[in-house]
Amino acid sequence: MSLIILTSAHRLRSICRLQRIQGHMMSSKAGSEVLFEKVGNAGVITLNRPKALNALNLTMIRHIYPQLKKWDKDSETDLVIIKGAGEKAFCAGGDIRAVTEAGKAGDSLAQDFFREEYILNNTIGTYQKPYVALIDGITMGGGVGLSVHGQFRVATEKTLFAMPETGIGLFPDVGGGYFLPRLQGKLGLFLALTGIRLKGRDVQRVGLATHFVQSDKIASLEKDLVDLKSPSNTDVAQLLESYQEQSSLDAEKPFVLQEQTEAIDRLFSAGSVEEIMENLKKDGSAFALKQTETLSKMSPTSLKLTFRQIQEGARMSLQEVLVMEYRLSQACMRGHDFYEGVRAVLIDKDQSPKWKPSTLSGVSEQAIEECFSSLGERDLKL
């Protein structure tokens, strides 16, 4: 009897081990990290790394891009829906830890990731068919890039938006130089420099999402979207609006920055980051002091790069912005702060990065200028 139990236990252990190995093999394939299915006439993309908050890696990018191209040409596909698996996130950003590791090792991932991610952002921005991003959860960095450039972005009460890159020695990329300066007043610059988070309905109020639908209606909305027959953009918009009308949650809550909108426009209207800091100091209000404190924690180099990125991007097309941002990404890979920021925030989690230079005055105009200069043959081609 005991022998039978032992044999069964041994067999069970072997089966478990085999399942673990198979599971590992599966997870190393993007086949499981991003799922594609045709439902009716809709192509549905599911970012499927819920444990990693659906963070976007290069393998996923390399599967999504050709699939979007294929569906764009396919007469049987009328619209595309993109969503995240799990309860928490649409996509919490790019897998930048892998990127910094590659940068240290001199691996080409440090170029390939940004290049191919930005090409994907542009594909979404120029997509010919209705593209609907269901941003039901955390949507930051790379996740914003997968959604904000599409025609339709549906936020819910669970949506949490941020572009927190200045806190890790980067800049709000994935086309941030295009969509942020096009928000009202100085709001885009404010979000870019401070990395402040917006939640739920506020994401739609500022225009980062096109619609707001309660989270418990998203499954039903998705079903109605896939049932649409050869929908035009107008048909999709009408369906989303009808769902928005049924979503009254938080409608009476004022916009979180309503009281500060005038102050943001006034204090962030400046010719440089130093001038903004000066404005905040002179103002002395609780709000201004809080922003001073936030900005003083950010990489001084990132703040200056971001200020100029937003300034230049206001006059550029999405394509020109992405070419500029690719240059900036490679400057960050050559520098110090991106590695240090990722170490402090994501690896050691001590939250105390040692920026170099450590002050705004230490970051020369020439150093910033060099970050924006052409990479010649290595420039991004769209």
C-alpha positions in Angstrom: 0.0 0.0 0.0 2.7 2.5 1.0 4.5 1.6 -2.2 1.5 2.4 -4.3 1.2 5.8 -2.5 4.9 6.5 -3.0 4.6 5.5 -6.7 1.6 7.7 -7.1 3.2 10.6 -5.3 6.4 10.2 -7.5 4.2 10.1 -10.6 2.3 13.2 -9.5 5.6 15.0 -8.8 6.9 14.1 -12.2 3.6 15.3 -13.8 3.8 18.6 -11.8 7.4 19.1 -12.9 6.5 18.4 -16.5 3.6 20.9 -16.3 5.9 23.5 -14.8 8.5 23.0 -17.6 5.7 23.1 -20.2 4.3 26.2 -18.5 7.7 27.9 -18.6 8.1 27.0 -22.3 4.7 28.4 -23.0 5.4 31.6 -21.1 8.6 32.1 -23.0 6.5 32.3 -26.2 4.7 35.5 -26.9 1.8 33.2 -28.1 0.7 33.2 -24.5 1.8 36.8 -23.6 -0.5 38.4 -26.2 -3.6 36.6 -27.6 -5.3 37.3 -30.9 -8.8 36.1 -31.8 -11.4 36.9 -34.5 -14.8 37.3 -33.0 -17.4 38.0 -35.6 -15.8 40.7 -37.8 -13.6 42.1 -35.0 -10.0 41.4 -34.4 -9.5 41.2 -30.6 -6.0 41.6 -29.0 -5.6 40.7 -25.3 -2.4 41.7 -23.5 -1.9 38.5 -21.4 0.7 39.1 -18.7 -1.6 39.9 -15.8 1.0 39.1 -13.2 3.3 41.7 -14.8 0.3 44.1 -15.1 0.4 43.3 -18.8 3.8 45.2 -19.3 4.7 45.3 -22.9 7.9 43.5 -24.1 9.6 43.3 -27.5 8.2 39.9 -28.2 4.7 41.2 -27.8 5.4 44.2 -30.0 6.7 41.8 -32.6 3.4 39.9 -32.6 1.0 42.8 -32.4 2.5 44.8 -35.3 2.2 42.3 -38.1 -1.3 41.2 -36.8 -2.5 44.8 -37.0 -1.1 45.1 -40.5 -2.8 41.9 -41.5 -6.2 42.9 -40.1 -5.9 46.3 -41.8 -5.8 44.7 -45.2 -8.3 41.9 -44.4 -11.7 42.5 -45.8 -13.2 40.2 -43.2 -12.0 42.4 -40.3 -14.0 45.5 -39.6 -12.6 46.8 -36.4 -9.9 46.1 -33.8 -10.4 45.9 -30.0 -7.4 45.8 -27.6 -7.7 45.0 -23.9 -5.7 43.7 -20.9 -6.1 40.4 -19.1 -6.8 40.3 -15.4 -8.5 42.7 -13.0 -5.9 45.3 -12.5 -4.3 46.6 -15.6 -4.7 47.4 -19.3 -0.9 47.8 -19.6 1.3 49.3 -16.9 4.1 50.3 -19.3 7.0 48.9 -21.3 9.3 46.2 -19.9 12.0 48.8 -19.2 13.9 46.7 -16.8 14.9 44.4 -19.6 15.8 47.4 -21.7 18.2 48.8 -19.1 19.8 45.4 -18.7 20.3 45.3 -22.4 21.7 48.8 -22.4 24.3 47.8 -19.8 25.3 44.7 -21.8 25.5 46.6 -25.1 22.7 44.4 -26.5 20.7 45.6 -29.5 17.4 45.4 -27.5 18.2 48.9 -26.2 17.6 50.1 -29.8 15.1 47.6 -31.1 12.6 48.0 -28.3 12.1 51.7 -28.7 12.3 51.6 -32.5 9.7 48.8 -32.9 7.5 50.2 -30.1 7.4 53.6 -31.8 6.7 52.1 -35.2 3.7 50.3 -33.5 2.5 53.6 -32.0 2.6 55.1 -35.4 0.7 52.1 -36.9 -2.1 52.7 -34.3 -2.1 56.4 -35.0 -2.6 55.9 -38.7 -4.9 52.9 -38.6 -7.6 52.9 -41.2 -10.2 50.8 -39.3 -11.9 51.6 -36.1 -9.5 50.8 -33.2 -11.0 50.6 -29.7 -8.8 50.4 -26.6 -10.6 49.2 -23.5 -8.3 50.9 -20.8 -10.1 49.3 -17.8 -7.3 49.5 -15.2 -3.7 50.8 -15.0 -2.6 52.5 -18.2 0.9 54.0 -18.0 3.8 54.7 -20.3 3.8 52.0 -23.0 0.2 51.2 -22.3 -0.7 54.8 -23.1 1.2 54.3 -26.4 -1.0 51.3 -27.3 -4.2 53.2 -26.7 -4.0 57.0 -26.9 -3.2 57.2 -30.6 -6.2 55.0 -31.6 -9.6 56.6 -32.5 -11.4 55.3 -29.4 -10.2 54.9 -25.8 -12.7 53.8 -23.3 -11.9 54.6 -19.6 -13.7 53.1 -16.6 -13.6 53.9 -12.9 -10.7 51.5 -12.6 -8.5 53.5 -15.1 -5.3 54.9 -13.7 -3.3 57.0 -16.1 0.2 58.3 -15.7 3.3 59.1 -17.7 5.8 58.8 -14.7 9.0 58.7 -16.8 10.8 61.8 -15.3 11.0 59.8 -12.1 13.1 57.1 -13.7 15.4 59.2 -15.8 13.4 58.9 -19.0 10.8 61.2 -20.6 7.1 60.7 -21.5 7.7 58.9 -24.8 5.5 56.7 -27.0 4.3 59.9 -28.7 3.9 61.9 -25.5 5.5 64.8 -27.3 2.4 64.7 -29.6 -0.6 64.1 -27.4 0.5 65.9 -24.2 0.9 69.5 -25.7 -2.5 69.1 -27.3 -4.3 68.9 -24.0 -5.9 72.0 -22.7 -3.6 74.9 -21.6 -0.5 73.7 -19.8 -2.0 70.5 -18.5 0.1 68.3 -20.8 3.3 69.9 -19.7 2.2 69.6 -16.0 1.4 65.9 -16.4 4.7 65.3 -18.3 7.0 66.9 -15.7 5.2 65.8 -12.5 4.1 62.3 -13.6 0.9 63.0 -11.7 -1.8 60.3 -11.9 -5.3 60.7 -13.2 -8.1 58.3 -12.4 -11.4 57.2 -13.9 -13.7 59.8 -15.4 -10.9 62.4 -15.2 -8.9 60.5 -17.9 -11.8 61.2 -20.3 -12.4 64.7 -19.1 -9.0 65.8 -20.1 -9.3 64.0 -23.5 -6.9 61.2 -23.0 -9.9 58.8 -23.2 -12.7 59.5 -25.7 -15.4 57.8 -23.6 -16.2 56.7 -20.0 -18.1 53.4 -19.4 -18.5 51.7 -16.1 -16.3 48.7 -15.6 -19.3 46.3 -15.1 -20.6 47.2 -18.6 -17.4 46.6 -20.5 -18.1 42.9 -21.3 -21.5 43.8 -22.7 -20.0 46.7 -24.7 -17.4 44.4 -26.1 -20.1 41.9 -27.2 -22.0 44.7 -28.9 -18.9 46.0 -30.6 -18.1 42.6 -32.2 -21.7 42.3 -33.3 -21.5 45.5 -35.4 -21.6 44.8 -39.1 -19.1 46.8 -41.3 -19.2 49.7 -38.8 -18.0 53.2 -39.7 -16.3 55.3 -37.1 -19.6 57.0 -36.6 -21.3 53.7 -35.8 -18.7 52.8 -33.2 -18.9 56.3 -31.7 -22.7 56.0 -31.4 -22.4 52.7 -29.6 -19.8 54.0 -27.2 -21.9 57.1 -26.5 -25.0 55.0 -25.7 -22.9 53.1 -23.1 -21.5 56.3 -21.8 -25.0 57.7 -21.3 -25.8 54.6 -19.1 -22.7 55.2 -17.0 -23.5 57.7 -14.3 -20.9 56.6 -11.8 -18.8 59.5 -10.4 -20.5 61.9 -12.8 -21.1 64.4 -10.0 -17.5 64.3 -8.8 -15.6 67.4 -10.0 -12.4 67.1 -12.1 -9.6 66.5 -9.6 -7.6 69.5 -10.9 -10.6 71.8 -11.4 -9.5 74.2 -8.6 -5.9 74.2 -9.9 -6.4 74.6 -13.6 -5.8 78.3 -13.6 -2.7 77.9 -11.4 -1.3 75.2 -13.6 -1.7 77.4 -16.7 -0.1 80.4 -14.9 2.8 78.6 -13.1 3.8 76.3 -16.0 3.8 79.1 -18.6 7.5 79.6 -18.7 10.5 79.5 -20.9 12.4 76.9 -18.9 12.1 74.4 -16.1 14.1 76.8 -13.9 11.5 79.5 -14.6 8.7 77.1 -13.6 10.5 76.3 -10.3 10.9 80.1 -9.7 7.1 80.6 -10.4 6.2 77.8 -7.9 8.5 79.2 -5.3 7.2 82.8 -5.6 3.6 81.5 -5.6 4.1 79.7 -2.3 0.6 78.1 -2.2 0.2 74.6 -0.8 -0.4 73.4 -4.4 2.8 75.1 -5.7 4.9 73.8 -2.8 3.6 70.2 -3.5 4.7 70.5 -7.1 8.1 71.9 -6.1 8.6 68.9 -3.9 7.5 66.5 -6.6 9.8 68.1 -9.3 12.8 68.2 -7.0 12.7 64.4 -6.9 12.8 64.0 -10.6 15.9 63.6 -12.8 17.0 67.2 -13.7 18.1 65.9 -17.1 14.7 64.3 -17.7 12.9 67.5 -16.7 14.9 69.5 -19.2 14.5 67.0 -22.0 10.8 66.7 -21.4 10.3 70.5 -21.3 11.8 70.8 -24.7 10.2 67.7 -26.1 6.7 69.1 -25.2 7.6 72.5 -26.6 8.9 71.1 -29.9 6.2 68.4 -30.2 3.4 71.0 -30.1 4.4 72.0 -33.7 5.1 68.5 -35.0 3.2 65.7 -36.6 3.1 62.3 -34.7 5.7 60.9 -37.1 8.1 63.8 -36.5 7.6 63.5 -32.7 8.4 59.7 -32.8 11.6 60.4 -34.8 12.6 63.0 -32.2 11.7 60.7 -29.3 13.7 57.9 -30.7 16.8 60.2 -30.6 15.9 61.0 -27.0 15.5 57.4 -26.1 19.0 56.6 -27.4 20.4 59.6 -25.5 18.9 58.2 -22.3 20.5 54.8 -23.1 23.9 56.5 -23.4 23.4 58.5 -20.2 23.4 57.7 -16.5 19.9 58.7 -15.1 17.7 56.1 -16.8 19.8 53.2 -15.4 19.9 54.9 -11.9 16.1 55.6 -12.0 15.2 52.0 -12.9 17.6 50.8 -10.2 16.0 53.0 -7.5 12.4 52.6 -8.4 12.1 49.1 -9.9 15.1 47.0 -8.8 16.3 48.0 -5.3 13.1 50.0 -4.7 15.0 52.4 -2.3 13.2 55.3 -4.0 16.4 57.5 -3.7 18.0 57.8 -7.1 21.3 59.7 -7.3 20.9 61.8 -10.4 23.9 63.1 -12.4 23.9 66.0 -12.7 21.9 66.4 -9.5 20.7 70.0 -10.2 18.9 71.8 -13.0 21.8 74.3 -13.3 24.2 71.4 -13.7 22.4 70.3 -16.9 23.9 72.4 -19.7 22.0 73.6 -22.8 24.6 71.9 -24.9 24.0 68.5 -23.2 20.3 68.8 -24.0 21.0 70.0 -27.5 23.1 66.9 -28.2 20.2 64.6 -27.1 18.0 66.1 -29.9 20.6 65.8 -32.7 20.2 63.4 -35.6 21.4 59.8 -35.4 22.1 59.9 -39.2 21.6 56.4 -40.6 20.3 55.1 -37.2 17.4 57.6 -37.1 13.9 56.1 -36.8 12.3 55.5 -40.2 8.6 55.4 -40.4 
